[in-house]
């Protein structure tokens, strides 16, 4: 488009540019010219056109003070125009979450939700530190949600941002970027510098977001340590009815309770469409330790959701006698296709598998290569799946050690199994009576064809 030149007095600048296509992203370069003829360096940003009844007003963020003032305009749209250092906000309780309130000491949200858009524009916000162990909804943003009116539905958006933190601590709904994300879209890179971590003492703690609901995330990543109780994940403690694609997490995730995952602690879907909480092309390299049930390299539990092209490499362990543990998923219902897990799985409970502890499937074209070791009085141990069925083109190469129902591929194969294999050593051991140990499966209830061990 032809460059547009406008003269601005103090305050907002309105610049009219015509012939732009609807719902299209455009790149802009902003330069200023003073009275002496000096031209500033160009500052780039992107805007997406939208069909709205009223024009959007964008506010530029240059300083930490500008960022702190975002809380005063939760409905507005923002573009970051420079790297921002939050060191001056690190003392005491640290940075106050945008949209939150110091009175958010219960699970009932108190504050003004952020309903606008926040474009990081490729810049970095560094030295974020939050220490609010008695508060809920803790993060750079407390609660990112969707602006809804009679004619407009605009999901809150945080994108193109690199966020570096020196530690975030809260009680529940804790994440570096946001405590809660409802109906919003996220595309960010988040990291927490050792020895700091993301810590929550109640439910829903995630490296990026404590809990998401009907939102989406794509191309986002987390690196660091996450410590919580139940619903703890490298990316989100709980992902509820929202699709995630090309997201990743690395580091370590520890939960003292149930639902702990390298990417998400829980992945659930309350809609009739399994695509609503689909996980696609996500990867994790996080070690996962759970004190309770449901732990996985990708997700502790995934219900009525499809998972495609996802891979996990971290080790999974139960610190107690927890059950439902898998290299990729602890327990799941829904299709799993083109996925793999390479981490070892170890514990003393029931339902342990190199890929998934238990699940209905179907599972297609998946691999598990980690060793699975179960001691005590545990049941259902498989190099690929502890208990479940409908396996096609699935393979396990790790060793399997269990007590009741132990198999190189499946501890208990409840469905049909075709074109599958297991090549690892299988051992039944323990202090109780050892039963049902097989190179392919400990027990097969469905049909089996073209398989070998």
Buried (B, 14 or more C-beta within 10 A) or exposed (E): EEEEEEEEEEEEEEEEEEEEEEEEEEEBEBEEEEEEEEEEEEBEBBBEEEEEEEEBEBBBBBEBEBBBBBBEBBEBBBBBBBEBBBEEBBEEBBBBBBBBBEEBEEEEBBBBBBBBBBBBBEBBBBBBBBBBBEBBBBBBBBBBBBBEEEEEEBBBBBBBBBBBBBBBBBBBBBBBBBBBBBBBBBBBBBBBBEEBBBBBBBBBBBBBBBBBBBBBBBBBBBBBBBBBBBBBBBBBBBBBBBBBBBBBBBBBBBBBBBBBBBBBBBBBBEEEEBEBBBBBBBBBBBBBBBBBBBBBBBBBBBBBBBBBBBBBBBBBBBBEBBBBBBBBBBBBBBBBBBBBBBBBBBBBBBBBBBBBBBBBBBBBBBBBBBBBBBBBBBBBBBBBBBBBBBBBBBBBBBBBBBBBBBBBBBBBBBBBBBBBBBBBEBBBBBEEEBEBBBBBBBBBEBEBEEBEB
